[in-house]
């Protein structure tokens, strides 16, 4: 089997898992509300505690995964996620579903997702030749945005027709299909070298963060993406409260204005390889990274009626278009700048930090909204985002491969 067909199966596995996850968008919160009749405090606890605990569990999985073949780890994480998710509809069918059960499943799924993503990044770097890595990441990014545009509307419609646990079954099926496609890849990885006693110490758990912070360009990209993604996600519940509350939009309108602009992510990810070929990846990354920070402040000016819907769609389209260009370039640079024996720990540290930072910023912005109002809090996040381009590498030669060789 040639490299193209191998990547095709990897891509199919990614698509199956991603579409299943997007179909189950906010499934834990919806099940807690619709099936367990949980209140706002319990739903917030489910979101924050599940993410934070899952991230904590994922920390030791980084070094453990680094020294194992990545494809078996990915398959195992798919199976673990599927089994955990299927336990929810099974418990619901027998009238045994509890909030604690839902919380445990959220933790397991969050930890397995971090381990899967870290292993998949390392496996992709091994599977795809360096000259095709950007195109491969562009395809994965376009798949993500296609699933994001289609999944949530279809998932919420399925919940309305078939019940609150429907999308959990779809999500589990996606992970099982992903495991099947991964097993169909016939390329066998070399066995990673086992660590010596020094590398096996507990301090090795921190190697991912040490590696990121020791590299000037990686450190800047790490801080930039963590802050940008955290601030964008922190305003999401505030915008929901504003639009569904005082502004009087219906839930379907709220879902529509976020689903339609996802086409921008598809367009941006398809444009990224051509833009890099013409202008160079450093210029593309700085331009897209700067432009994506300029859009969110516009959400503070959303008003009622059709003009408000149009404003949100325009802002989200511009934001997602820039993210669609930026993300595959970032993913490619990050893989190329990371030594092969550090990829899993580095990506694990990156994902864990992103999840914890998002949870923390969401909590802080919730308190801020309680003090000054949702609109003012959204505006504050937009203003902070305008400063984040300062954390992008300023020179092309700052982005280097391991050992200092410019890319």
Secondary structure, 3 states (H helix, E strand, C coil): CCHHHHHHHHHHHHHHHHHHHHHCCCHHHHHHHHCCCCCHHHHHHHHHHHHHHHHHHHHHHHHHHHCCCHHHHHHHHHHHHHHHHHHHHHHHHCCCCCHHHHHHHHHHHHHHHHHHHHHHHHHHHHHCCHHHHHHHHHHHHHHHHHHHHHHHHHHHHHHHHHCCCHHHHHHHHHHHHHHHHHHCCCCCCCCCCCCCHHHHCHHHHHHHHHHHHHCHHHHHHHHHHHHHHHHHHHCHHHHHHHHHCCCCCCHHHHHHHHHHHHHHHHHHHHHHHHHHHHHCHHHHHHHHHHHHHHHHHHHHHCCCHHHHHHHHHHHHHHHHHHHHHHHHHHHHHHHHHCCHHHHHHHHHHHHHHHHHHHHHHHHHHHHHHHHHCHHHHHHHHHHHHHCHHHHCCCCHHHCECCCCCEC
